[in-house]
Amino acid sequence: MKNFISLRIATLALFTGYMLKTTDAHADLTFLGVAAGDATTSDVIVWTRAKDEADPQPTA
């Protein structure tokens, strides 16, 4: 029974390490422009256009 618990802990540790490794995303963005939008006294809407240099797609 003790080996089963150790195996479960080892599997959980490996799975957690794998999940942390795969969720580490790095995006190389280039901002093409920023424009001001609707502003009120409590909030503002700002539009931006960005391009991911790692996976360039046509901007529309």
Backbone hydrogen bonds in HBPLUS format (Angstrom, degrees):
<---DONOR---> <-ACCEPTOR-->    atom                        ^
c    i                          cat <-CA-CA->   ^        H-A-AA   ^      H-
h    n   atom  resd res      DA  || num        DHA   H-A  angle D-A-AA Bond
n    s   type  num  typ     dist DA aas  dist angle  dist       angle   num
A0005-ILE N   A0001-MET O   3.18 MM   4  6.54 154.7  2.25 150.0 155.5     1
A0006-SER N   A0002-LYS O   3.08 MM   4  6.33 158.1  2.13 146.7 152.8     2
A0007-LEU N   A0003-ASN O   2.87 MM   4  6.05 153.8  1.93 146.8 154.0     3
A0008-ARG N   A0004-PHE O   2.96 MM   4  6.19 152.5  2.03 144.0 151.4     4
A0009-ILE N   A0005-ILE O   2.97 MM   4  6.22 158.2  2.01 149.1 154.6     5
A0010-ALA N   A0006-SER O   2.90 MM   4  6.09 160.6  1.94 148.8 154.3     6
A0011-THR N   A0007-LEU O   2.90 MM   4  6.02 159.7  1.94 147.0 152.8     7
A0012-LEU N   A0008-ARG O   2.92 MM   4  6.06 158.5  1.96 146.2 152.4     8
A0013-ALA N   A0009-ILE O   2.88 MM   4  6.07 155.8  1.94 147.4 154.1     9
A0014-LEU N   A0010-ALA O   2.95 MM   4  6.17 161.2  1.99 149.9 154.5    10
A0015-PHE N   A0011-THR O   2.92 MM   4  6.05 162.4  1.95 149.6 154.9    11
A0016-THR N   A0012-LEU O   2.90 MM   4  6.02 158.9  1.95 147.0 152.8    12
A0017-GLY N   A0013-ALA O   2.98 MM   4  6.14 160.9  2.02 146.9 152.1    13
A0018-TYR N   A0014-LEU O   2.91 MM   4  6.12 156.8  1.97 148.1 154.6    14
A0019-MET N   A0015-PHE O   2.94 MM   4  6.16 158.1  1.98 148.8 154.6    15
A0020-LEU N   A0016-THR O   2.98 MM   4  6.21 157.1  2.04 150.1 156.0    16
A0021-LYS N   A0017-GLY O   3.01 MM   4  6.16 149.3  2.11 143.5 151.9    17
A0022-THR N   A0018-TYR O   2.98 MM   4  6.20 158.5  2.03 152.4 157.3    18
A0023-THR N   A0019-MET O   3.09 MM   4  6.10 139.6  2.26 141.5 150.8    19
A0053-GLU N   A0028-ASP O   2.67 MM  25  5.38 161.3  1.70 177.1 173.5    20
A0030-THR N   A0051-LYS O   2.86 MM  21  5.18 150.1  1.95 143.7 153.7    21
A0051-LYS N   A0030-THR O   2.86 MM  21  5.18 146.8  1.97 137.9 148.9    22
A0032-LEU N   A0049-ARG O   2.76 MM  17  5.44 155.0  1.82 146.9 155.2    23
A0049-ARG N   A0033-GLY O   3.07 MM  16  5.45 147.5  2.18 154.9 153.7    24
A0035-ALA N   A0047-TRP O   2.94 MM  12  5.35 167.3  1.96 156.4 158.2    25
A0047-TRP N   A0035-ALA O   3.07 MM  12  5.35 156.1  2.13 162.0 164.5    26
A0037-GLY N   A0045-ILE O   2.92 MM   8  5.02 113.8  2.37 159.7 164.9    27
A0045-ILE N   A0038-ASP O   3.00 MM   7  5.38 144.4  2.13 140.8 151.8    28
A0040-THR N   A0043-ASP O   2.91 MM   3  5.47 170.4  1.92 172.1 168.9    29
